[in-house]
């Protein structure tokens, strides 16, 4: 019985720490950026756009309350950088045939997309 209570307490502690890490990363992603707009990109697909005018970049936070959804993003010649809720980074370079229009899977956790100010959601 004690081990079950200890295991439950440990799992709660890990969940709280993971949430704190995700909140800290979100804060770092939008710190110093100017809010531009909120978007609804389809049925239950949402985005918030922030601009970093000094770098000429936009940061878009995308998510869906559904367990899965997809959105298509137009890549730029500079490429796009994707971050998950824990800060894992993935850079996608521009390739006219393969990566000019990217299907991006979304879920309940936000995905952050950073790119040149001209990138758009299709």
C-alpha positions as CSV (number, residue, x, y, z in Angstrom):
1,X,0.0,0.0,0.0
2,X,2.8,2.4,0.9
3,X,4.5,1.8,-2.4
4,X,1.3,2.6,-4.4
5,X,1.0,5.9,-2.5
6,X,4.6,6.7,-3.1
7,X,4.3,5.8,-6.8
8,X,1.2,8.0,-7.1
9,X,3.0,10.9,-5.4
10,X,6.0,10.5,-7.7
11,X,3.9,10.5,-10.8
12,X,2.1,13.6,-9.7
13,X,5.5,15.3,-9.0
14,X,6.8,14.4,-12.5
15,X,3.5,15.7,-14.1
16,X,3.8,19.0,-12.3
17,X,7.5,19.4,-13.2
18,X,6.7,18.7,-16.9
19,X,4.0,21.3,-16.9
20,X,6.3,23.8,-15.3
21,X,8.9,23.1,-18.0
22,X,6.4,23.6,-20.8
23,X,5.2,26.8,-19.2
24,X,8.8,28.1,-18.9
25,X,9.5,27.2,-22.5
26,X,6.3,29.0,-23.7
27,X,7.4,32.1,-21.8
28,X,10.8,32.0,-23.4
29,X,9.3,31.7,-26.9
30,X,7.1,34.8,-26.7
31,X,9.2,37.0,-24.4
32,X,9.8,40.4,-25.9
33,X,7.6,39.7,-28.9
34,X,4.6,41.8,-30.0
35,X,1.2,40.1,-30.2
36,X,-0.1,40.3,-33.8
37,X,-3.3,38.3,-34.0
38,X,-5.3,35.3,-33.0
39,X,-6.4,33.0,-35.8
40,X,-8.9,30.2,-36.1
41,X,-7.5,28.0,-39.0
42,X,-10.3,25.6,-39.3
43,X,-12.6,23.5,-37.2
44,X,-11.0,23.5,-33.8
45,X,-7.5,24.6,-35.0
46,X,-6.2,27.7,-33.3
47,X,-3.1,29.9,-33.6
48,X,-1.6,33.0,-31.9
49,X,1.0,35.0,-33.9
50,X,3.7,37.1,-32.3
51,X,6.3,39.2,-34.1
52,X,9.9,39.9,-33.3
53,X,10.4,43.1,-35.2
54,X,14.2,43.2,-34.5
55,X,14.8,39.8,-36.2
56,X,12.0,40.1,-38.7
57,X,10.5,36.8,-37.6
58,X,7.1,35.6,-36.6
59,X,6.4,33.0,-33.9
60,X,3.2,31.2,-34.3
61,X,1.8,28.9,-31.6
62,X,-0.6,26.3,-33.1
63,X,-2.8,23.8,-31.3
64,X,-6.1,21.9,-31.4
65,X,-8.3,20.8,-28.5
66,X,-8.7,17.5,-30.4
67,X,-6.2,14.7,-30.0
68,X,-5.1,15.3,-33.6
69,X,-5.5,17.8,-36.4
70,X,-3.5,19.0,-39.4
71,X,-2.7,22.3,-40.8
72,X,-0.6,23.2,-43.9
73,X,2.1,25.8,-43.6
74,X,3.8,27.6,-46.5
75,X,7.6,27.4,-46.0
76,X,9.9,30.3,-46.9
77,X,13.3,30.3,-48.6
78,X,14.9,30.8,-45.2
79,X,13.1,27.7,-43.9
80,X,11.1,27.2,-40.7
81,X,12.0,26.1,-37.2
82,X,9.5,24.0,-35.3
83,X,9.5,23.5,-31.5
84,X,7.4,21.2,-29.4
85,X,6.1,22.1,-26.0
86,X,9.4,20.9,-24.3
87,X,11.7,22.9,-26.6
88,X,12.7,20.2,-29.0
89,X,13.9,22.0,-32.2
90,X,13.4,20.8,-35.8
91,X,14.6,23.0,-38.7
92,X,12.9,22.4,-42.1
93,X,14.9,23.9,-45.0
94,X,13.1,25.1,-48.1
95,X,12.8,22.8,-51.0
96,X,10.4,23.7,-53.7
97,X,9.2,20.2,-54.4
98,X,9.3,18.6,-50.9
99,X,8.9,21.3,-48.2
100,X,7.2,24.3,-49.8
101,X,3.8,23.3,-48.3
102,X,4.3,21.4,-45.0
103,X,1.5,19.4,-43.4
104,X,1.9,19.9,-39.6
105,X,0.3,17.6,-37.1
106,X,-1.3,19.3,-34.1
107,X,-2.7,18.1,-30.8
108,X,-3.6,19.5,-27.4
109,X,0.0,20.7,-26.8
110,X,1.1,23.7,-28.7
111,X,3.6,23.6,-31.6
112,X,5.7,26.7,-32.1
113,X,6.7,27.7,-35.6
114,X,9.3,30.4,-36.1
115,X,10.1,31.8,-39.5
116,X,10.5,34.9,-41.6
117,X,7.6,37.3,-41.3
118,X,6.2,36.3,-44.7
119,X,5.3,32.7,-43.9
120,X,1.7,31.9,-44.0
121,X,-0.8,29.1,-43.2
122,X,-2.5,27.7,-46.2
